[in-house]
């Protein structure tokens, strides 16, 4: 049954993409059905897994040998354990809800059959990634996710911005993919295999230098897929894709792949403290980077994209803490899958009722017109800011507590950064909530005179939002009762409680204080004053945040311009030095040949003189040698 988890959505992709127009009517429902099959099978396998002991829950399924040659064995084989099962249920469950939502959202799109085919392809690649029992097969799923994301982000390719965003995502991810390919090569040269069990089993006896090199390359790969600094620039532009794509990519699937890779490779990072420190630094920097960007965006989807970057930063930070934080990284990943998918689908619902308008300054007062969207979006908002009792409260607080438990100066710095990020999260999410649903209406007719008529979305869109809101409310508490999620993952993550200088109650109190500060600042700035229809100029930091903290400017100057200068320099060296040596040698040989050719004139007397001269030289040389 494990193979069917990947086969079902892969079959859906093949049928929908190759079946032609005859499937236009039933295609969306077929794609949704084949997305639900992995979820149903996952539930069956999950129930079976619960009936076994904790150490007996890992299942392996070998399908066939992909590349069997002497000294090189690459298999297509699956591994289903507690970690991969968690991802299977999250990916297929949230993915199915997004498929269902897309039926209503893409109802009038002429190419929606192809869209559902791409969605199925994305699910199949992501499930292959988390079920692979070796790094080489994981790489196949990794590349499949990159391909599917390119197709989905650029689905509306008639828009130049969408086509550009898709290419940008593809190219930036290729940089990270090089890191994964190099890491796999290093693993093979070091361990002689790609499989998880022998690689991770031998890692404890491997030199720290080799593990550091492998760990840093894995981190580079994670930065690409999970949009972490310095490979984060593609995420905001990816909002050009249809909103269900934003929910699928930025909630439970693609951006979480890097977190999965680091946690799955935890033994490697445990043996490489420098690489582990680099993971925490990347997570902490991205946590603040994404939060600051989210504060300045008026585009509702780009504000949520900045939030995604920040929340994945929390997960990467937790994963960099080692056994103290692995389980909390995955726990926050799951709860984030619920509330962030709900927030994106809520944003799509707002856009659906506002003629696809994304500027929050042209919203206002929508709670009266979209009550279901308002309530579900509001519950996701409360969950992400860490309101007591909701999912984000349990998962994010644990990451902050684990950061302090790291100990020493590093622990205090990381814990303080995580607390600051919580305050900024409360600020920018409250800002989104107020600008969208509160205050007076600010929408106006467009250039053609068409005024928006906000209304609630159809049930095919609201039902998935309601179900995700339920997860946003109850998932964190359910996981935390009796530390059941910790015990569930412990055979894989080997949790270590650490020694925190602050009690859990102190951390909770501190997070509540910063939460109130963040909400209050947003309310003072946006709730007590009318929201202007045009954004004020703002401070220097605000203007930089609107431009994503100049990340594209930096990339253009350092990478694009730098690449151009490097290319010109290489062309100059090639023309003057390399070609100069080759052409100079050829010219010298040609000139020498021309001079020697003059001796071959065809006259017998010239040859006789040459022979006489040569004989005379030999005679003189012989006489001189005898004299000596």
FILUMDREN-367351 format. One line per 8 residues: number of its first residue (from 1); their letters; for each residue y, z, x of C-alpha. Coordinates in steps of 0.25 Angstrom, whole numbers, plus 2048, in hexadecimal, padded with zeros to 3 digits. Layout:
N
NUM> A> Y:Z:X | ...
% end
This chain:
628
1> XXXXXXXX> 800:800:800 | 809:802:80C | 80A:7F3:80F | 80E:7F1:800 | 81B:7F9:802 | 820:7ED:80B | 818:7E2:804 | 81E:7E4:7F6
9> XXXXXXXX> 82D:7E2:7F9 | 829:7D7:804 | 822:7D0:7F9 | 82E:7D1:7F0 | 837:7CB:7FB | 82E:7BF:7FD | 82C:7BC:7EE | 83B:7BE:7EB
17> XXXXXXXX> 840:7B6:7F7 | 836:7AB:7F6 | 833:7AA:7E7 | 83F:7A2:7E3 | 848:7A2:7D7 | 83D:7A4:7CD | 83D:7B3:7D1 | 84C:7B5:7CE
25> XXXXXXXX> 84A:7BC:7C1 | 83F:7C5:7C5 | 842:7C6:7D4 | 84A:7D3:7D3 | 840:7DA:7CB | 835:7D5:7D4 | 83C:7DA:7E0 | 83F:7E8:7DA
33> XXXXXXXX> 830:7E9:7D6 | 82B:7E6:7E4 | 836:7F0:7EA | 830:7FB:7E1 | 821:7F8:7E5 | 823:7FF:7F3 | 82A:80B:7EC | 81E:80C:7E3
41> XXXXXXXX> 814:80A:7EE | 81C:814:7F7 | 81B:81F:7EC | 80C:81D:7EB | 80B:81E:7FB | 814:82A:7FB | 80C:831:7F0 | 7FF:82E:7F9
49> XXXXXXXX> 807:833:805 | 80A:841:7FE | 7FC:843:7FC | 7F9:844:80B | 7FC:84E:816 | 809:84C:81D | 802:847:82A | 7F9:83D:822
57> XXXXXXXX> 804:836:81B | 806:82A:825 | 800:81D:821 | 7FD:811:82A | 7FA:803:825 | 7F7:7F8:82F | 7F8:7EA:829 | 7F6:7E1:835
65> XXXXXXXX> 7F9:7DF:843 | 806:7D7:844 | 805:7D4:853 | 7F8:7D8:85A | 7F8:7D4:869 | 7F4:7DB:875 | 7FD:7E6:878 | 806:7E3:86C
73> XXXXXXXX> 802:7E8:85E | 80B:7E6:852 | 806:7EA:845 | 80A:7E9:836 | 807:7F8:832 | 80E:802:829 | 810:811:82A | 813:819:81E
81> XXXXXXXX> 817:827:821 | 821:831:81B | 82D:82A:821 | 829:81C:81D | 825:821:80F | 833:827:80E | 839:81A:811 | 82F:812:808
89> XXXXXXXX> 833:81A:7FC | 842:81A:7FF | 843:80B:802 | 83A:806:7F7 | 840:810:7ED | 84E:80E:7EF | 84C:7FF:7F2 | 845:7FD:7E4
97> XXXXXXXX> 851:804:7DD | 85B:7FA:7E5 | 852:7EF:7E0 | 853:7F3:7D2 | 862:7F5:7D3 | 863:7E7:7D9 | 85D:7E1:7CC | 86A:7E5:7C5
105> XXXXXXXX> 874:7E3:7D1 | 86F:7D5:7D5 | 86D:7D1:7C7 | 877:7C5:7C7 | 874:7C1:7D6 | 86D:7B3:7D6 | 865:7B7:7E3 | 860:7C4:7DE
113> XXXXXXXX> 851:7C0:7E0 | 854:7BE:7EF | 85C:7CB:7EF | 850:7D3:7EA | 847:7CB:7F4 | 850:7D0:7FF | 84F:7DE:7FA | 840:7DE:7FA
121> XXXXXXXX> 840:7D8:808 | 849:7E4:80C | 840:7EE:806 | 833:7E8:80D | 83A:7E8:81A | 83F:7F6:819 | 831:7FB:814 | 82A:7F4:820
129> XXXXXXXX> 834:7FB:829 | 831:809:825 | 822:806:823 | 81F:800:831 | 816:808:83A | 81C:801:846 | 829:7FE:84C | 827:7EF:84C
137> XXXXXXXX> 823:7EE:83E | 82F:7F7:83B | 838:7EC:842 | 833:7E2:838 | 838:7EA:82D | 844:7ED:834 | 848:7DE:836 | 843:7DC:827
145> XXXXXXXX> 84E:7E6:823 | 858:7DF:82B | 855:7D1:825 | 855:7D6:817 | 862:7DE:819 | 868:7D1:81E | 864:7C9:812 | 868:7D4:808
153> XXXXXXXX> 876:7D7:80E | 879:7C8:80F | 873:7C5:801 | 880:7C1:7FB | 882:7B7:807 | 88C:7AF:800 | 896:7BA:804 | 89A:7B9:813
161> XXXXXXXX> 89B:7C8:814 | 88D:7CA:80F | 887:7BF:819 | 88F:7C5:824 | 88A:7D4:821 | 87C:7CF:821 | 87D:7C9:82E | 884:7D5:834
169> XXXXXXXX> 879:7DE:82F | 86F:7D5:835 | 875:7D4:842 | 878:7E3:844 | 86A:7E6:840 | 865:7DD:84A | 86B:7E6:855 | 864:7F2:850
177> XXXXXXXX> 857:7E9:84E | 858:7E6:85D | 857:7F5:860 | 84A:7F7:857 | 844:7EB:85E | 847:7F0:86C | 842:7FE:868 | 835:7F8:863
185> XXXXXXXX> 833:7F0:871 | 836:7FD:878 | 82B:804:86F | 821:7FA:873 | 823:7FA:882 | 823:809:881 | 818:80C:877 | 810:7FF:876
193> XXXXXXXX> 811:7FF:867 | 81B:7FF:85B | 813:808:852 | 81A:814:84D | 80F:81E:850 | 80C:81B:85F | 81B:818:862 | 81F:826:85C
201> XXXXXXXX> 813:82D:861 | 816:829:870 | 825:82B:86F | 824:839:872 | 81D:836:880 | 827:82B:883 | 833:82C:88D | 840:830:887
209> XXXXXXXX> 847:823:88C | 83E:81A:885 | 83F:821:878 | 84E:821:87A | 84F:812:87B | 846:810:86F | 84D:81A:867 | 85B:814:86A
217> XXXXXXXX> 856:806:866 | 850:80C:859 | 85E:812:856 | 864:805:859 | 85B:7FF:84E | 85E:80A:844 | 86D:808:846 | 86C:7FA:842
225> XXXXXXXX> 864:7FC:835 | 86A:809:831 | 878:804:834 | 87B:80F:83F | 886:80E:849 | 888:805:851 | 880:7FB:848 | 886:7FF:83A
233> XXXXXXXX> 890:7F4:838 | 887:7EC:82F | 885:7F7:824 | 893:7F6:81D | 893:7E6:81D | 885:7E7:816 | 88B:7EB:809 | 88E:7DC:807
241> XXXXXXXX> 880:7DB:801 | 87C:7DF:7F3 | 87E:7ED:7F0 | 86E:7F0:7EE | 86D:7EB:7FC | 877:7F5:801 | 86F:800:7F9 | 862:7FB:7FF
249> XXXXXXXX> 867:7F9:80E | 870:805:80E | 867:810:807 | 858:810:809 | 854:805:812 | 85B:7FD:81D | 864:807:823 | 85A:812:822
257> XXXXXXXX> 851:80A:82C | 857:80F:838 | 855:81E:833 | 846:81B:831 | 845:814:83F | 84B:821:846 | 843:82B:83E | 836:823:83F
265> XXXXXXXX> 838:822:84E | 83C:831:84F | 832:834:85A | 839:82A:863 | 847:830:861 | 841:83E:862 | 83D:83A:871 | 84B:834:874
273> XXXXXXXX> 856:83E:872 | 861:834:876 | 85D:82A:86C | 85C:835:861 | 86A:839:865 | 86F:82B:864 | 869:82A:855 | 871:837:851
281> XXXXXXXX> 87D:831:857 | 87C:824:850 | 879:82B:843 | 885:835:844 | 88F:82A:848 | 88A:821:83D | 88A:82C:833 | 899:82E:835
289> XXXXXXXX> 89C:81F:837 | 896:81B:82A | 89D:827:822 | 8AB:823:828 | 8A9:815:824 | 8A5:819:816 | 8B1:821:814 | 8BA:814:815
297> XXXXXXXX> 8B3:80A:80D | 8B8:805:800 | 8AC:7FC:7FE | 8A2:805:7F6 | 896:7FF:7FD | 89C:800:80B | 89F:80E:809 | 891:811:805
305> XXXXXXXX> 88C:808:811 | 894:812:81A | 88E:81D:813 | 880:817:816 | 883:816:825 | 888:824:825 | 87B:829:81E | 872:821:827
313> XXXXXXXX> 879:828:832 | 875:835:82D | 867:831:82D | 867:82B:83B | 86E:838:840 | 863:840:839 | 858:837:840 | 85F:839:84D
321> XXXXXXXX> 85D:848:84C | 84E:846:84E | 843:84E:846 | 84F:857:841 | 855:84C:839 | 84A:841:837 | 846:846:829 | 854:848:824
329> XXXXXXXX> 858:83A:829 | 84D:834:820 | 850:83E:815 | 85F:83A:815 | 85A:82B:816 | 852:82D:809 | 85D:834:801 | 868:82A:806
337> XXXXXXXX> 85F:81F:801 | 861:825:7F3 | 86F:828:7F2 | 874:81C:7FB | 86C:812:7F3 | 872:818:7E6 | 880:818:7EC | 87F:809:7F0
345> XXXXXXXX> 879:805:7E2 | 884:80D:7DC | 88E:805:7E4 | 887:7F9:7DF | 888:7FD:7D1 | 897:800:7D2 | 898:7F2:7D8 | 890:7EC:7CD
353> XXXXXXXX> 89A:7F2:7C3 | 8A6:7EE:7CB | 8A5:7DF:7CD | 89F:7E2:7DB | 8AB:7E9:7E0 | 8A8:7F2:7EC | 8B6:7F8:7EF | 8B6:806:7EA
361> XXXXXXXX> 8C5:806:7E9 | 8C3:7FD:7DD | 8BA:806:7D6 | 8BD:814:7D0 | 8B9:81B:7C3 | 8AB:814:7C2 | 8A4:820:7BE | 8A8:81E:7B0
369> XXXXXXXX> 8A3:810:7B0 | 896:812:7B8 | 890:81F:7B5 | 882:81D:7BA | 888:817:7C7 | 891:823:7C8 | 887:82D:7C7 | 87C:827:7D0
377> XXXXXXXX> 887:823:7DB | 88D:831:7D9 | 87F:838:7DC | 87D:82F:7E8 | 88B:833:7ED | 888:842:7EB | 87B:840:7F3 | 881:839:7FF
385> XXXXXXXX> 88C:843:801 | 881:84E:801 | 885:855:7F3 | 87C:861:7F2 | 86E:85F:7EB | 86F:850:7ED | 866:847:7F7 | 871:846:802
393> XXXXXXXX> 873:855:802 | 865:857:807 | 863:84C:810 | 871:84B:817 | 872:85A:819 | 865:85A:820 | 86A:850:82A | 877:858:82D
401> XXXXXXXX> 86E:865:82E | 865:85D:838 | 870:858:840 | 875:866:842 | 866:86A:845 | 867:861:851 | 86D:86C:859 | 877:86D:864
409> XXXXXXXX> 884:865:864 | 87D:858:860 | 879:860:853 | 887:865:850 | 88D:857:852 | 883:850:849 | 883:85A:83E | 893:85A:83E
417> XXXXXXXX> 892:84A:83D | 889:84B:832 | 891:855:82B | 89E:84C:82D | 896:840:827 | 893:848:81B | 8A1:84B:818 | 8A5:83C:81A
425> XXXXXXXX> 89A:838:811 | 89F:841:806 | 8AD:83B:808 | 8A9:82C:807 | 89F:82D:7FC | 8A9:835:7F4 | 8B3:82B:7F7 | 8A9:820:7F2
433> XXXXXXXX> 8A6:828:7E5 | 8B5:82B:7E1 | 8BA:81D:7E4 | 8AE:817:7DC | 8AC:820:7D0 | 8B8:829:7CE | 8C7:827:7CC | 8CE:81C:7C4
441> XXXXXXXX> 8C8:80E:7C4 | 8CE:804:7CE | 8C7:7F7:7CC | 8D0:7EB:7C9 | 8CD:7DC:7C5 | 8C9:7D3:7D0 | 8D0:7C6:7D5 | 8C9:7BF:7C9
449> XXXXXXXX> 8CE:7C9:7BF | 8C0:7D0:7BD | 8C1:7DF:7BB | 8B5:7E7:7BE | 8AE:7ED:7B2 | 8A6:7F9:7B8 | 899:7FC:7B1 | 88C:803:7B3
457> XXXXXXXX> 881:7FB:7BA | 874:7F7:7B3 | 868:800:7B3 | 861:7F8:7BE | 86C:7FD:7C7 | 86E:80B:7C1 | 860:80F:7C1 | 85E:80E:7D0
465> XXXXXXXX> 86B:815:7D2 | 866:820:7C9 | 859:822:7D0 | 860:822:7DE | 86A:82C:7D9 | 85E:835:7D5 | 859:834:7E4 | 867:837:7E9
473> XXXXXXXX> 867:844:7E1 | 858:849:7E3 | 852:843:7EF | 858:84C:7F9 | 855:859:7F2 | 846:854:7EF | 844:851:7FE | 84A:85E:802
481> XXXXXXXX> 842:867:7F9 | 838:86E:803 | 83C:865:80E | 832:85B:808 | 839:84F:80E | 838:855:81C | 82A:859:81A | 827:84B:815
489> XXXXXXXX> 82C:844:822 | 829:84F:82C | 81C:848:831 | 824:83C:835 | 832:842:839 | 82C:850:83E | 838:857:839 | 83F:862:842
497> XXXXXXXX> 848:86C:83B | 851:86E:848 | 85A:87A:84A | 867:878:842 | 873:881:846 | 877:880:837 | 870:885:82B | 86C:87B:820
505> XXXXXXXX> 876:883:817 | 881:881:821 | 87F:872:822 | 87F:871:813 | 88C:879:812 | 892:870:81D | 88E:863:816 | 893:868:808
513> XXXXXXXX> 8A1:86C:80F | 8A2:85E:815 | 89D:858:808 | 8A8:85E:800 | 8B3:85B:80B | 8AF:84C:80A | 8AF:84B:7FB | 8BC:853:7FA
521> XXXXXXXX> 8C3:849:804 | 8BE:83D:7FC | 8C2:843:7EF | 8D0:846:7F4 | 8D2:838:7FA | 8CC:830:7EE | 8C9:839:7E2 | 8D7:840:7E1
529> XXXXXXXX> 8DF:833:7E4 | 8DE:825:7DE | 8D6:81C:7E6 | 8DF:810:7EB | 8DA:802:7E8 | 8DD:7FE:7F6 | 8D8:806:802 | 8E4:80D:80A
537> XXXXXXXX> 8E5:809:818 | 8DF:816:81D | 8DE:81D:82A | 8D9:816:837 | 8CB:81C:835 | 8CB:817:826 | 8CF:809:82B | 8C4:809:835
545> XXXXXXXX> 8BA:80F:82C | 8BD:803:822 | 8B9:7FA:82D | 8AC:802:830 | 8B2:809:83B | 8B5:7FC:842 | 8A6:7F9:845 | 8A7:7EA:842
553> XXXXXXXX> 8B3:7EA:84B | 8AC:7F1:856 | 8A0:7E8:854 | 8A9:7DC:855 | 8B0:7E0:862 | 8A4:7E6:869 | 898:7DD:864 | 89E:7D0:85F
561> XXXXXXXX> 8AA:7CE:869 | 8A1:7D5:874 | 896:7CC:871 | 89F:7C0:871 | 8A5:7C4:87F | 897:7C7:884 | 892:7B9:87F | 89E:7B2:886
569> XXXXXXXX> 89B:7B9:893 | 88C:7B6:892 | 890:7A7:890 | 89A:7A7:89C | 88F:7AD:8A5 | 885:7A3:8A0 | 88E:797:8A2 | 894:79C:8B0
577> XXXXXXXX> 889:7A4:8B6 | 87B:7A0:8B0 | 87F:791:8AE | 887:791:8BA | 87B:795:8C3 | 872:78B:8BC | 87C:780:8BC | 881:783:8CB
585> XXXXXXXX> 872:783:8CF | 870:775:8C8 | 87D:76F:8CE | 879:774:8DC | 86B:76E:8DB | 871:761:8D6 | 87B:760:8E1 | 871:763:8EC
593> XXXXXXXX> 868:759:8E6 | 873:74E:8E6 | 875:751:8F5 | 867:750:8F8 | 865:744:8F0 | 86F:73C:8F9 | 864:73D:904 | 85A:735:8FC
601> XXXXXXXX> 862:728:8FE | 855:71E:8FF | 858:719:90D | 84D:71A:917 | 856:71B:923 | 85C:728:91D | 84E:72E:91B | 84B:72A:929
609> XXXXXXXX> 857:731:92F | 854:73D:926 | 846:73D:92C | 84B:73C:93A | 855:747:938 | 84A:750:932 | 841:74D:93E | 84C:750:948
617> XXXXXXXX> 84F:75D:942 | 841:761:942 | 840:75D:951 | 84C:765:955 | 847:771:94D | 83A:770:954 | 840:76F:962 | 84A:77B:95F
625> XXXX> 83E:784:95B | 836:781:968 | 842:784:970 | 844:792:969
% end
